[in-house]
Amino acid sequence: MTTRAGTTRTRLLAALALTGLLAVAACGGGGSAGGGTTAPTGEAGGGGSVTQANSLAGTDITVGSKEFTEQLILGQIAVQALKAAGANVEDRTNLVGTPVVRGALQSGEIDMYWEYTGTAWLGPLGNTDPVAGEQAQFDAVKKADEANGITWFAMAGANNAYAIAANPAAAQEFGVSTISDWARLAQENPKAATLCTAAEFPTRNDGLPAVEKTYGFDLPDSDVAVLDFGLVYTSVAARNPCNFAVVFGTDAQVLANKLVVLQDDKQALATYNVAVSMRTETYQAHAAAYEAIFGAIAKELTTQRATELNSKVDIDGETPDEVATEFLTQTKIING
């Protein structure tokens, strides 16, 4: 994926060009912070909030984000956490697209934003192929961006990567919970393994070709339905014309349609874990405090949690700042 721009509903066309937001999976899984992130120093119920324990009083910092739901939530989480720690925060969230927000970071117009590892690696850092494995991909991005004066830390479990999801009834009927199971079904009964997807995924080297090569199958073109992104979820929910679909791991529509995200058990799909990218000069001034605050946040940002946060905005109609406040107070990162 080259950009990850757009809303969670248009990213498959522009970022097909990451939505989550934020259990690591090639679309589901653990929520431990990566990249050497320190553990939170504040404890719920007794020692005060994480932000109180890691004061940034008098620090000036500008926070950016992209313009789609997950990024707006993440941006507000950063803004509110830094303010609670005493920093003077300029809110520059809602910038349009990866090139704009990344350019703002490199020029010093902003000091930090949450970015996806796969987006940076395949986009601004100019690589063609992803690195296999979430931690390995994070480590590669972190090392590569050192030369650009950008420090990566606080990798979350939330992985807003491409994922293969199943209609729940189909998953039960055919006994499918992993992509290996789906590959077996595609070989035995390709008409039952039908796939709905938006444009690009069937031909991208980090898309269906990578899945087919890794898992050793070839889904006939006649069993791949290329649809407008808005139709992908409704089509798989109705099992017409497909039982399986290409989704983003943290998209709220996964929850809304009760889809079963298949485990990428052989790690064929590129990983898009969310992590903090910060100007190294900014980071070094208060590294311990940033590590503690954003490490505590990252620890809570599993794929499931990020999907739920996105759903509160896209399905329930809450605002990103409301959702950010709920998340930070419920996790005791800030005092309620």
N, C-alpha and C positions, 0 to 999 in steps of 0.2 A: 504494500500500500504506500502510496507516495505522499499523501497529504493529511488525511483525516479531517479535512475541512467539512463544514456543513452541520446541519442538525443531526440528531440521532436518526432521523428519518431520511436524510439525504446523503449521509456519509457513504453509503454503499455505492452511490454514484460518483461522489466527489473524492472520497478517500479510499474506496474500492479502488479511493484516491490516494475508527478506535474509532462513545458515545456514547470496556465500560469498558467507567466510570468506573468499578473501581473497587473468591476464592479462587485462587489462581487456577486457571484452567486454561488449556487452550480452551478456555472458557469455563472454568469453575475450579475451585480448589482452595489452598491454604491461604491464610491471611497474615503471615509473618512478614515483617518489614525486612527488606533486603539491603544489599550494598553497604553493610557495616553500620546500619542505623542503630543508634543507641536506644536503650529501653526508656520508656517514659519515667520521669522522676517523681511526678505527682501521683498520688494514689486516691482512688475513689473513696469518699466518705470520711477520710481522716486528715491527710496531709495537705489538703488544698488541691487546686487544679494544676495540671501540667504547666499551663501558661504562667500561673503565679510562681511556680517553683523555678521558672526559667525566664527571668525578667529581661526585656529588651527596651527598658525605659530610655527614651531619648533617641532611639534608633529610627532613622528614616528609611523607608523601603517602599518600593512600588511593585505592586502585584498585577500581573497580566493573566489573561486566559483567552481561549478561543471562544466562539460564539454559540456552540451547541450546548444542549442541556447539561450533560455531564461536566463539561468544562466550566460552565457558569457556576455549578454547584461547588466544584473543586476550588474555583477562584474565590468564592465567598467563604469557604472553609478556611482558606489561607488568610484572607483579609481579616476575618473575625478572630482567628486564633492569634494572629500577630498583634492586633489591637488589644486583645485581652492580656497579652504579655507586656503591654506598655509601649509598643512601637507606634510611630507616626506613619500611618499607611496611606499611600495614594492608590486608589482603586482604578486600575486601567484594564479591568476585565472586559470581555465582550469584543475583543479584537477579531477581525474576520480572517480566519484561515491560518494555516501553519506558517506560510512564508512571512506574513505580517507579524505575528507574535514572536516568531523566532528572530526575525530581523530586529524587532524592538528590543529583545534580550541582548543580542549581539552589539547593538548600538548604544546600549545603556539607557534606553527610554524606559525600560522596566528592569527590575532586578531579579525576578523569578516568575515562573509559571509551572504548572503541572503538565508534563508531556509524556507521551507514550514511547516506550523504548523502540518498538518497531517503526514508528513514524519517523523518529530522528535518524535511525540507522538507514532506512530505505529512502528517506527524503533529504533533509539538509546535509547529512553526512555522506550522501551520494553512493551508497552501496546497492548492489543489484540483488543479492541473495541474503536472506535472514540468517542469523546465527541460531542454531538449535538449542533450545532450553532457555527458560526464563532468566535464571541467574547469569548464564553465559552471555545472553543477549544484553542484559543490563551492564555487565562488566565490560563488554566490548564498546558500548555506547559511552560509558563513563570514561574509559581510557581514551577513546577517540576525541572526545570533546574537551579534554584537558588542554589541548593545543589552541582551542578557541576561547579559552578563559571562562569555561562553563563547568561547574561542578554538579554532578548528579548524585543524589542520595535519597534516602527514604523511599525505596521501591515498595509499592503496595502489592498485595496479592491480586488486586483487581486487574483483570486482563481483558481489555476490550478488543480482543482479536476477532477475526473471522471464526465462526464456529458452525458446526453442523448440528442442527436441532431436529427433533422428531416430533410429529404429532403424538401426543401421549398414548392414544389408543393404538396407533401403529407400533410404537415402541414396545408396548405390551404384547401385541399380537405376534410380532416377529422376534421378540426377545432381544431387542437392540438397546444397548446402553453405552457402547463404545464405537469409535469409528471402525475398529476391527470387525465388530459385529455387522456394521453397515456394509463393509467391504465384502464380507461373506455373503450377505443377502444379495448384494449387487451381482455376485458371481452366480448364485443359485437361482435368483428370481429378480432380474433387473426391473421388471415392471412394478415390483413391490418397493424397490429402492429409489423410486423416482425423486428427483431433486428440483426444487424451485430456487431460483437465484436471480439477482439483478445482474446487470451487465458487468463484464470484466472478469469476474471470478472464474468462469469456465476456461479462460485462456491465460490467466496470469501465472507466471512461474511460481508465485507463492500461493496460488489458489488450487483449483481442482487438479491440475496436472501434478502438483506436488503431493496431494493426497493420494491420487491414483498410483503414483510411482512408489511412494512409501508403503502403501498398504497392498500393492500388487493386484489391482483390478482396473478395469476399463469400463466405465458406465457409458452405454451407448448414447450418442447425441440425442436420439429420439426420446430418451428418458430424462433429459435435462430441459426444464422449462425456464427460459430467460424472460423475466417479467419486469415491469416497473416495480421499484422497491416497495411502494405502498401496497402492492398486491401480494408480495411474498408471504407475509404473515397471515393474511386472510386465506390465502390459498392452502397453506399447510394446515391451518386450523380446520379448514373444511375438507381436507384430504382430497382436494381437487385443484389441480391435476397431480398433486405430489403428496408423499408421506413424509418427506424430509425437506429441509430448507437451509440455505446459507443465511446466518444471522450474525449480529455482533454480540459478543459475550455479555455485555451489560445493558443491552437495549431493554427498555421497559416493556416492550411488546412480547418479550420472552415470558415474562411473568403474566402479562395480561392474557396471553393465549395458552398459558400453562404448558409451554413446550418443554420437552426433555432435551437438554443440551448434552450431546454425546461427548464422552471423554476422548480426547485426542491421545490415546495411549501410546502412540509411537512418535508423538510430537512432530507431526508433519507441517502444521500450520505455524506461521510466524507469530511470535508473541508480542503483545502490546500492553505490557504492564505499565501502570501509571507510576511516575516518580517525579520528584522535584528536580527541575533544572534551574540553577541559580548562578548568577555571575560570581566567579570565584572570589573576586575582591569583596563582594558583599558577604559571601559565605564565611570567608576567613575572619572577618571582623567579630563574628559571634557564632562560631561553628558549633560549639557545644549546645547552645540554646536552640539553634535551628535543628540540630540532630534530634534533640529530645522532643521538641514540639512536633516536628513533622514525622519523627519516628513513631510517636504515639498515634498520630492520625493514620499513618500508613498501616499500622498494626490492625486497625479497625476496618480498613477498606478492602474487604474481600470482594470477589466478583458478585456474590449474592448481595452483599450490603450495598454495593454501588448500583446494582440493578434496582434494588428497593428505593434508593434515594432518587434515581432517575424516574421511577414510577410515581413517586410523590408529586413530581412536577408534571410529567407528561400525561399521567392518567388521572391523578387526584386534583390537579390544578393549583398546588402550592407554588410559591415563588422560590427561586434558588436560595435567596438569603434566609428565608424561613426554614428551609430544609437544612441548610448549613448550621443554623443555630440549634435546631433539634438534635442533629448529629453530634455536635460538639458538647452540648450539655448532657445528653444521654450517656455519652462515653466518658464524662467527667474530665474532658480535656480543658474545658472552661467551666467556671461556676455558673449554675443556672440562676 
